Amino acid sequence: MALAFEADRGISRADGFWAAATLSAVALTVAASEARAEPKRTQAQARIVAVCSELAELADHPETKLVGSIALSLGEFVRQSDLDQPALEVIAGHLEALRAVLRHTIQGDGGPVGRQIMAGLKASVAQRVS
């Protein structure tokens, strides 16, 4: 899902990023839904990890750091998870956070709100992993 930012089409990096990140969030939501229905969940797991990797690469910029942090957190968690019901709840929390950041176009690390979001996600992952 690499995104080319073409000046001749009038697409700025910022505009293109938020549109591409929104498409990634949709792809992640679909993959998470498939994981709930798929008995072995390996295809959905691979899809989530791949989309998270692409999104983190796309968000490799100071202005989009929070989106990248959420994508990295989700991808790493899914890579290590067996996607049981508690893990699916952690995934849902990541997706909810990602959608909120995209909806409000929270830039940079998100300041105090971004730190709260990441602390909450880290706590949910730690609770699940331990």
C-alpha positions in Angstrom: 0.0 0.0 0.0 2.9 2.3 -0.7 1.7 5.8 -1.4 3.4 8.1 -4.0 2.9 11.8 -3.2 2.6 13.5 -6.6 2.8 17.3 -6.7 1.3 17.3 -10.2 -1.9 15.7 -8.8 -2.1 18.3 -6.0 -1.5 15.7 -3.3 0.6 16.9 -0.4 2.4 14.5 1.9 0.1 15.4 4.8 -3.1 14.9 2.8 -1.8 11.7 1.2 -0.7 10.3 4.6 -4.0 10.8 6.3 -5.9 9.2 3.4 -3.5 6.3 3.2 -3.5 5.8 6.9 -7.3 5.7 6.9 -7.3 3.0 4.2 -4.8 1.1 6.4 -7.1 1.4 9.4 -10.0 -0.1 7.3 -7.7 -2.9 6.1 -6.8 -3.6 9.7 -10.4 -3.6 10.8 -11.3 -6.1 8.1 -8.4 -8.4 9.0 -9.3 -8.3 12.7 -12.9 -9.2 11.8 -11.5 -12.1 9.7 -9.4 -13.2 12.7 -12.5 -13.4 14.8 -14.1 -15.8 12.3 -11.0 -17.7 11.1 -10.3 -20.9 13.1 -6.5 -20.9 12.8 -6.3 -17.2 12.2 -2.8 -17.4 10.5 -3.8 -15.6 7.3 -5.5 -12.7 9.3 -2.5 -12.6 11.6 -0.1 -12.3 8.7 -2.3 -9.6 7.0 -2.4 -7.5 10.2 1.3 -7.7 10.7 1.9 -6.7 7.0 -0.5 -3.7 7.1 1.0 -2.6 10.4 4.5 -2.7 8.9 3.4 -0.7 5.9 1.6 1.8 8.1 4.5 2.2 10.4 6.8 2.8 7.4 4.4 5.3 6.0 4.2 7.1 9.4 8.0 7.3 9.7 7.9 11.1 10.1 7.8 13.4 13.2 4.4 14.7 12.2 2.8 11.2 12.2 4.7 9.6 15.0 1.7 8.6 17.1 0.1 6.7 14.1 3.5 4.9 13.6 3.7 4.1 17.3 0.3 2.5 17.4 1.0 0.5 14.2 4.3 -0.7 15.6 2.7 -1.7 18.9 -0.1 -3.6 17.2 2.1 -5.3 14.7 4.5 -6.5 17.4 1.7 -7.7 19.6 0.0 -9.6 16.8 3.3 -11.2 15.7 3.7 -12.7 19.2 0.1 -13.5 19.8 -2.1 -16.6 19.3 -5.1 -14.4 18.7 -7.3 -15.8 21.3 -10.3 -13.8 22.6 -8.2 -11.6 25.1 -5.7 -10.9 22.3 -8.6 -9.9 20.0 -9.7 -7.4 22.6 -6.2 -5.9 22.7 -6.3 -5.6 18.9 -9.7 -3.9 19.1 -8.2 -1.4 21.6 -5.4 -0.6 19.2 -7.8 -0.1 16.3 -10.1 2.1 18.4 -7.0 4.3 19.3 -5.9 4.4 15.7 -9.3 5.4 14.4 -9.5 8.2 17.1 -6.1 9.5 16.1 -7.0 9.5 12.4 -10.4 11.0 13.0 -8.9 13.9 14.9 -5.7 14.1 12.8 -3.6 14.1 15.9 -0.1 15.0 14.8 3.3 14.4 16.2 3.4 12.2 19.3 0.0 13.6 20.3 1.3 15.4 23.4 -0.3 14.4 26.7 -3.2 12.7 24.9 -0.9 10.7 22.8 1.2 9.6 25.8 -2.1 8.5 27.5 -3.1 6.5 24.5 0.3 4.8 24.2 0.4 4.1 28.0 -3.1 2.5 27.8 -2.1 0.4 24.8 1.2 -0.7 26.5 -0.7 -1.6 29.7 -3.2 -3.7 27.7 -0.4 -5.5 26.0 1.5 -6.1 29.2 -1.6 -7.4 30.9 -2.1 -9.9 28.1 1.5 -10.9 27.7 2.1 -11.5 31.4 
